[in-house]
Amino acid sequence: MIHPALIPGAALLSGIIILIFPRVLNYIVALYLILVGVLGLIHFLNIPAA
């Protein structure tokens, strides 16, 4: 289970990093899209987790 303060803390940290290093935003968005796509395919194809 994920601690409730982890998500807002990660969002805040990501926002600060993006403000300091704007080019990082491309990588964050790309990694997010890849992760969501892979998880969606795993769920769609019913591949059991290792």
PDB file with SEQRES, HELIX, SHEET and CRYST1 records, atoms N, CA, C and O in Angstrom:
SEQRES   1 A   50  MET ILE HIS PRO ALA LEU ILE PRO GLY ALA ALA LEU LEU          
SEQRES   2 A   50  SER GLY ILE ILE ILE LEU ILE PHE PRO ARG VAL LEU ASN          
SEQRES   3 A   50  TYR ILE VAL ALA LEU TYR LEU ILE LEU VAL GLY VAL LEU          
SEQRES   4 A   50  GLY LEU ILE HIS PHE LEU ASN ILE PRO ALA ALA                  
HELIX    1 AA1 LEU A    6  ILE A   20  1                                  15    
HELIX    2 AA2 VAL A   24  LEU A   45  1                                  22    
CRYST1    1.000    1.000    1.000  90.00  90.00  90.00 P 1           1          
ATOM      1  N   MET A   1       0.838  -1.182   0.000  1.00  0.00           N  
ATOM      2  CA  MET A   1       0.000   0.000   0.000  1.00  0.00           C  
ATOM      3  C   MET A   1       0.886   1.249   0.000  1.00  0.00           C  
ATOM      4  O   MET A   1       1.917   1.301   0.671  1.00  0.00           O  
ATOM      5  N   ILE A   2       0.459   2.241  -0.762  1.00  0.00           N  
ATOM      6  CA  ILE A   2       1.221   3.481  -0.884  1.00  0.00           C  
ATOM      7  C   ILE A   2       0.781   4.448   0.212  1.00  0.00           C  
ATOM      8  O   ILE A   2      -0.411   4.654   0.437  1.00  0.00           O  
ATOM      9  N   HIS A   3       1.767   5.035   0.887  1.00  0.00           N  
ATOM     10  CA  HIS A   3       1.465   6.014   1.932  1.00  0.00           C  
ATOM     11  C   HIS A   3       0.775   7.219   1.294  1.00  0.00           C  
ATOM     12  O   HIS A   3       1.198   7.669   0.229  1.00  0.00           O  
ATOM     13  N   PRO A   4      -0.284   7.756   1.923  1.00  0.00           N  
ATOM     14  CA  PRO A   4      -1.057   8.858   1.317  1.00  0.00           C  
ATOM     15  C   PRO A   4      -0.238  10.114   1.017  1.00  0.00           C  
ATOM     16  O   PRO A   4      -0.588  10.857   0.101  1.00  0.00           O  
ATOM     17  N   ALA A   5       0.827  10.370   1.752  1.00  0.00           N  
ATOM     18  CA  ALA A   5       1.626  11.577   1.521  1.00  0.00           C  
ATOM     19  C   ALA A   5       2.652  11.384   0.407  1.00  0.00           C  
ATOM     20  O   ALA A   5       3.302  12.348   0.004  1.00  0.00           O  
ATOM     21  N   LEU A   6       2.808  10.176  -0.091  1.00  0.00           N  
ATOM     22  CA  LEU A   6       3.829   9.912  -1.099  1.00  0.00           C  
ATOM     23  C   LEU A   6       3.502  10.557  -2.447  1.00  0.00           C  
ATOM     24  O   LEU A   6       4.391  11.117  -3.090  1.00  0.00           O  
ATOM     25  N   ILE A   7       2.259  10.489  -2.878  1.00  0.00           N  
ATOM     26  CA  ILE A   7       1.867  11.033  -4.186  1.00  0.00           C  
ATOM     27  C   ILE A   7       2.028  12.555  -4.231  1.00  0.00           C  
ATOM     28  O   ILE A   7       2.672  13.061  -5.149  1.00  0.00           O  
ATOM     29  N   PRO A   8       1.459  13.312  -3.262  1.00  0.00           N  
ATOM     30  CA  PRO A   8       1.672  14.759  -3.314  1.00  0.00           C  
ATOM     31  C   PRO A   8       3.143  15.150  -3.153  1.00  0.00           C  
ATOM     32  O   PRO A   8       3.597  16.125  -3.752  1.00  0.00           O  
ATOM     33  N   GLY A   9       3.875  14.400  -2.357  1.00  0.00           N  
ATOM     34  CA  GLY A   9       5.301  14.679  -2.195  1.00  0.00           C  
ATOM     35  C   GLY A   9       6.059  14.458  -3.490  1.00  0.00           C  
ATOM     36  O   GLY A   9       6.934  15.250  -3.840  1.00  0.00           O  
ATOM     37  N   ALA A  10       5.733  13.390  -4.205  1.00  0.00           N  
ATOM     38  CA  ALA A  10       6.375  13.123  -5.488  1.00  0.00           C  
ATOM     39  C   ALA A  10       6.004  14.196  -6.507  1.00  0.00           C  
ATOM     40  O   ALA A  10       6.844  14.608  -7.307  1.00  0.00           O  
ATOM     41  N   ALA A  11       4.752  14.651  -6.483  1.00  0.00           N  
ATOM     42  CA  ALA A  11       4.321  15.707  -7.402  1.00  0.00           C  
ATOM     43  C   ALA A  11       5.065  17.010  -7.107  1.00  0.00           C  
ATOM     44  O   ALA A  11       5.495  17.704  -8.028  1.00  0.00           O  
ATOM     45  N   LEU A  12       5.213  17.337  -5.836  1.00  0.00           N  
ATOM     46  CA  LEU A  12       5.925  18.554  -5.451  1.00  0.00           C  
ATOM     47  C   LEU A  12       7.386  18.480  -5.869  1.00  0.00           C  
ATOM     48  O   LEU A  12       7.922  19.431  -6.438  1.00  0.00           O  
ATOM     49  N   LEU A  13       8.020  17.368  -5.593  1.00  0.00           N  
ATOM     50  CA  LEU A  13       9.421  17.184  -5.975  1.00  0.00           C  
ATOM     51  C   LEU A  13       9.589  17.258  -7.490  1.00  0.00           C  
ATOM     52  O   LEU A  13      10.527  17.886  -7.982  1.00  0.00           O  
ATOM     53  N   SER A  14       8.690  16.624  -8.224  1.00  0.00           N  
ATOM     54  CA  SER A  14       8.756  16.673  -9.687  1.00  0.00           C  
ATOM     55  C   SER A  14       8.592  18.098 -10.189  1.00  0.00           C  
ATOM     56  O   SER A  14       9.297  18.515 -11.108  1.00  0.00           O  
ATOM     57  N   GLY A  15       7.670  18.849  -9.598  1.00  0.00           N  
ATOM     58  CA  GLY A  15       7.461  20.239  -9.998  1.00  0.00           C  
ATOM     59  C   GLY A  15       8.691  21.089  -9.771  1.00  0.00           C  
ATOM     60  O   GLY A  15       9.044  21.915 -10.613  1.00  0.00           O  
ATOM     61  N   ILE A  16       9.345  20.896  -8.643  1.00  0.00           N  
ATOM     62  CA  ILE A  16      10.563  21.656  -8.346  1.00  0.00           C  
ATOM     63  C   ILE A  16      11.673  21.293  -9.328  1.00  0.00           C  
ATOM     64  O   ILE A  16      12.381  22.173  -9.819  1.00  0.00           O  
ATOM     65  N   ILE A  17      11.826  20.013  -9.614  1.00  0.00           N  
ATOM     66  CA  ILE A  17      12.861  19.570 -10.563  1.00  0.00           C  
ATOM     67  C   ILE A  17      12.589  20.152 -11.942  1.00  0.00           C  
ATOM     68  O   ILE A  17      13.516  20.580 -12.629  1.00  0.00           O  
ATOM     69  N   ILE A  18      11.312  20.170 -12.357  1.00  0.00           N  
ATOM     70  CA  ILE A  18      10.960  20.718 -13.670  1.00  0.00           C  
ATOM     71  C   ILE A  18      11.234  22.220 -13.720  1.00  0.00           C  
ATOM     72  O   ILE A  18      11.676  22.735 -14.746  1.00  0.00           O  
ATOM     73  N   LEU A  19      10.973  22.923 -12.619  1.00  0.00           N  
ATOM     74  CA  LEU A  19      11.272  24.358 -12.594  1.00  0.00           C  
ATOM     75  C   LEU A  19      12.768  24.626 -12.717  1.00  0.00           C  
ATOM     76  O   LEU A  19      13.181  25.574 -13.385  1.00  0.00           O  
ATOM     77  N   ILE A  20      13.581  23.786 -12.070  1.00  0.00           N  
ATOM     78  CA  ILE A  20      15.029  23.980 -12.104  1.00  0.00           C  
ATOM     79  C   ILE A  20      15.609  23.506 -13.439  1.00  0.00           C  
ATOM     80  O   ILE A  20      16.464  24.175 -14.019  1.00  0.00           O  
ATOM     81  N   PHE A  21      15.149  22.367 -13.916  1.00  0.00           N  
ATOM     82  CA  PHE A  21      15.649  21.774 -15.162  1.00  0.00           C  
ATOM     83  C   PHE A  21      14.477  21.527 -16.115  1.00  0.00           C  
ATOM     84  O   PHE A  21      13.960  20.410 -16.159  1.00  0.00           O  
ATOM     85  N   PRO A  22      14.043  22.535 -16.879  1.00  0.00           N  
ATOM     86  CA  PRO A  22      12.861  22.371 -17.740  1.00  0.00           C  
ATOM     87  C   PRO A  22      12.986  21.259 -18.779  1.00  0.00           C  
ATOM     88  O   PRO A  22      11.976  20.693 -19.197  1.00  0.00           O  
ATOM     89  N   ARG A  23      14.202  20.941 -19.199  1.00  0.00           N  
ATOM     90  CA  ARG A  23      14.365  19.889 -20.213  1.00  0.00           C  
ATOM     91  C   ARG A  23      14.033  18.511 -19.652  1.00  0.00           C  
ATOM     92  O   ARG A  23      13.797  17.577 -20.419  1.00  0.00           O  
ATOM     93  N   VAL A  24      14.010  18.371 -18.336  1.00  0.00           N  
ATOM     94  CA  VAL A  24      13.685  17.093 -17.701  1.00  0.00           C  
ATOM     95  C   VAL A  24      12.228  16.721 -17.955  1.00  0.00           C  
ATOM     96  O   VAL A  24      11.873  15.542 -17.919  1.00  0.00           O  
ATOM     97  N   LEU A  25      11.379  17.723 -18.212  1.00  0.00           N  
ATOM     98  CA  LEU A  25       9.950  17.471 -18.416  1.00  0.00           C  
ATOM     99  C   LEU A  25       9.728  16.475 -19.549  1.00  0.00           C  
ATOM    100  O   LEU A  25       8.851  15.617 -19.449  1.00  0.00           O  
ATOM    101  N   ASN A  26      10.497  16.571 -20.612  1.00  0.00           N  
ATOM    102  CA  ASN A  26      10.342  15.637 -21.735  1.00  0.00           C  
ATOM    103  C   ASN A  26      10.552  14.198 -21.277  1.00  0.00           C  
ATOM    104  O   ASN A  26       9.798  13.303 -21.660  1.00  0.00           O  
ATOM    105  N   TYR A  27      11.569  13.978 -20.463  1.00  0.00           N  
ATOM    106  CA  TYR A  27      11.873  12.629 -20.002  1.00  0.00           C  
ATOM    107  C   TYR A  27      10.811  12.126 -19.016  1.00  0.00           C  
ATOM    108  O   TYR A  27      10.434  10.955 -19.055  1.00  0.00           O  
ATOM    109  N   ILE A  28      10.336  12.999 -18.145  1.00  0.00           N  
ATOM    110  CA  ILE A  28       9.310  12.600 -17.177  1.00  0.00           C  
ATOM    111  C   ILE A  28       8.036  12.185 -17.903  1.00  0.00           C  
ATOM    112  O   ILE A  28       7.438  11.157 -17.584  1.00  0.00           O  
ATOM    113  N   VAL A  29       7.626  12.991 -18.880  1.00  0.00           N  
ATOM    114  CA  VAL A  29       6.408  12.673 -19.631  1.00  0.00           C  
ATOM    115  C   VAL A  29       6.594  11.383 -20.435  1.00  0.00           C  
ATOM    116  O   VAL A  29       5.695  10.543 -20.480  1.00  0.00           O  
ATOM    117  N   ALA A  30       7.752  11.228 -21.066  1.00  0.00           N  
ATOM    118  CA  ALA A  30       8.006  10.018 -21.849  1.00  0.00           C  
ATOM    119  C   ALA A  30       7.997   8.778 -20.964  1.00  0.00           C  
ATOM    120  O   ALA A  30       7.396   7.767 -21.327  1.00  0.00           O  
ATOM    121  N   LEU A  31       8.653   8.840 -19.812  1.00  0.00           N  
ATOM    122  CA  LEU A  31       8.664   7.686 -18.907  1.00  0.00           C  
ATOM    123  C   LEU A  31       7.266   7.370 -18.394  1.00  0.00           C  
ATOM    124  O   LEU A  31       6.899   6.201 -18.275  1.00  0.00           O  
ATOM    125  N   TYR A  32       6.481   8.403 -18.090  1.00  0.00           N  
ATOM    126  CA  TYR A  32       5.112   8.196 -17.632  1.00  0.00           C  
ATOM    127  C   TYR A  32       4.286   7.499 -18.714  1.00  0.00           C  
ATOM    128  O   TYR A  32       3.570   6.540 -18.425  1.00  0.00           O  
ATOM    129  N   LEU A  33       4.381   7.970 -19.942  1.00  0.00           N  
ATOM    130  CA  LEU A  33       3.607   7.370 -21.022  1.00  0.00           C  
ATOM    131  C   LEU A  33       4.026   5.931 -21.287  1.00  0.00           C  
ATOM    132  O   LEU A  33       3.179   5.071 -21.530  1.00  0.00           O  
ATOM    133  N   ILE A  34       5.323   5.666 -21.241  1.00  0.00           N  
ATOM    134  CA  ILE A  34       5.803   4.295 -21.430  1.00  0.00           C  
ATOM    135  C   ILE A  34       5.295   3.394 -20.312  1.00  0.00           C  
ATOM    136  O   ILE A  34       4.826   2.285 -20.569  1.00  0.00           O  
ATOM    137  N   LEU A  35       5.387   3.864 -19.078  1.00  0.00           N  
ATOM    138  CA  LEU A  35       4.937   3.066 -17.939  1.00  0.00           C  
ATOM    139  C   LEU A  35       3.438   2.774 -18.022  1.00  0.00           C  
ATOM    140  O   LEU A  35       3.019   1.635 -17.816  1.00  0.00           O  
ATOM    141  N   VAL A  36       2.635   3.786 -18.320  1.00  0.00           N  
ATOM    142  CA  VAL A  36       1.195   3.587 -18.433  1.00  0.00           C  
ATOM    143  C   VAL A  36       0.870   2.641 -19.585  1.00  0.00           C  
ATOM    144  O   VAL A  36      -0.018   1.797 -19.466  1.00  0.00           O  
ATOM    145  N   GLY A  37       1.587   2.779 -20.695  1.00  0.00           N  
ATOM    146  CA  GLY A  37       1.353   1.899 -21.830  1.00  0.00           C  
ATOM    147  C   GLY A  37       1.689   0.449 -21.528  1.00  0.00           C  
ATOM    148  O   GLY A  37       0.924  -0.455 -21.865  1.00  0.00           O  
ATOM    149  N   VAL A  38       2.835   0.227 -20.893  1.00  0.00           N  
ATOM    150  CA  VAL A  38       3.240  -1.137 -20.550  1.00  0.00           C  
ATOM    151  C   VAL A  38       2.262  -1.752 -19.552  1.00  0.00           C  
ATOM    152  O   VAL A  38       1.847  -2.900 -19.715  1.00  0.00           O  
ATOM    153  N   LEU A  39       1.893  -0.993 -18.520  1.00  0.00           N  
ATOM    154  CA  LEU A  39       0.939  -1.524 -17.542  1.00  0.00           C  
ATOM    155  C   LEU A  39      -0.414  -1.795 -18.176  1.00  0.00           C  
ATOM    156  O   LEU A  39      -1.073  -2.776 -17.831  1.00  0.00           O  
ATOM    157  N   GLY A  40      -0.835  -0.939 -19.097  1.00  0.00           N  
ATOM    158  CA  GLY A  40      -2.099  -1.162 -19.792  1.00  0.00           C  
ATOM    159  C   GLY A  40      -2.052  -2.414 -20.648  1.00  0.00           C  
ATOM    160  O   GLY A  40      -3.018  -3.177 -20.680  1.00  0.00           O  
ATOM    161  N   LEU A  41      -0.938  -2.639 -21.345  1.00  0.00           N  
ATOM    162  CA  LEU A  41      -0.817  -3.848 -22.158  1.00  0.00           C  
ATOM    163  C   LEU A  41      -0.771  -5.098 -21.289  1.00  0.00           C  
ATOM    164  O   LEU A  41      -1.368  -6.118 -21.634  1.00  0.00           O  
ATOM    165  N   ILE A  42      -0.070  -5.025 -20.173  1.00  0.00           N  
ATOM    166  CA  ILE A  42      -0.015  -6.179 -19.264  1.00  0.00           C  
ATOM    167  C   ILE A  42      -1.409  -6.511 -18.768  1.00  0.00           C  
ATOM    168  O   ILE A  42      -1.791  -7.680 -18.714  1.00  0.00           O  
ATOM    169  N   HIS A  43      -2.169  -5.490 -18.407  1.00  0.00           N  
ATOM    170  CA  HIS A  43      -3.536  -5.723 -17.927  1.00  0.00           C  
ATOM    171  C   HIS A  43      -4.417  -6.256 -19.062  1.00  0.00           C  
ATOM    172  O   HIS A  43      -5.211  -7.172 -18.848  1.00  0.00           O  
ATOM    173  N   PHE A  44      -4.281  -5.689 -20.264  1.00  0.00           N  
ATOM    174  CA  PHE A  44      -5.110  -6.086 -21.396  1.00  0.00           C  
ATOM    175  C   PHE A  44      -4.798  -7.513 -21.832  1.00  0.00           C  
ATOM    176  O   PHE A  44      -5.708  -8.272 -22.167  1.00  0.00           O  
ATOM    177  N   LEU A  45      -3.525  -7.881 -21.829  1.00  0.00           N  
ATOM    178  CA  LEU A  45      -3.115  -9.206 -22.279  1.00  0.00           C  
ATOM    179  C   LEU A  45      -3.145 -10.251 -21.167  1.00  0.00           C  
ATOM    180  O   LEU A  45      -2.883 -11.430 -21.403  1.00  0.00           O  
ATOM    181  N   ASN A  46      -3.468  -9.805 -19.947  1.00  0.00           N  
ATOM    182  CA  ASN A  46      -3.540 -10.696 -18.782  1.00  0.00           C  
ATOM    183  C   ASN A  46      -2.243 -11.453 -18.554  1.00  0.00           C  
ATOM    184  O   ASN A  46      -2.255 -12.651 -18.272  1.00  0.00           O  
ATOM    185  N   ILE A  47      -1.122 -10.747 -18.677  1.00  0.00           N  
ATOM    186  CA  ILE A  47       0.177 -11.351 -18.432  1.00  0.00           C  
ATOM    187  C   ILE A  47       0.386 -11.372 -16.915  1.00  0.00           C  
ATOM    188  O   ILE A  47       0.332 -10.320 -16.278  1.00  0.00           O  
ATOM    189  N   PRO A  48       0.622 -12.537 -16.329  1.00  0.00           N  
ATOM    190  CA  PRO A  48       0.816 -12.568 -14.869  1.00  0.00           C  
ATOM    191  C   PRO A  48       2.123 -11.896 -14.475  1.00  0.00           C  
ATOM    192  O   PRO A  48       3.136 -11.995 -15.167  1.00  0.00           O  
ATOM    193  N   ALA A  49       2.064 -11.209 -13.338  1.00  0.00           N  
ATOM    194  CA  ALA A  49       3.263 -10.537 -12.815  1.00  0.00           C  
ATOM    195  C   ALA A  49       4.278 -11.571 -12.366  1.00  0.00           C  
ATOM    196  O   ALA A  49       3.910 -12.642 -11.883  1.00  0.00           O  
ATOM    197  N   ALA A  50       5.539 -11.257 -12.522  1.00  0.00           N  
ATOM    198  CA  ALA A  50       6.611 -12.197 -12.160  1.00  0.00           C  
ATOM    199  C   ALA A  50       6.718 -12.352 -10.670  1.00  0.00           C  
ATOM    200  O   ALA A  50       7.565 -13.103 -10.187  1.00  0.00           O  
TER     201      ALA A  50                                                      
END                                                                             
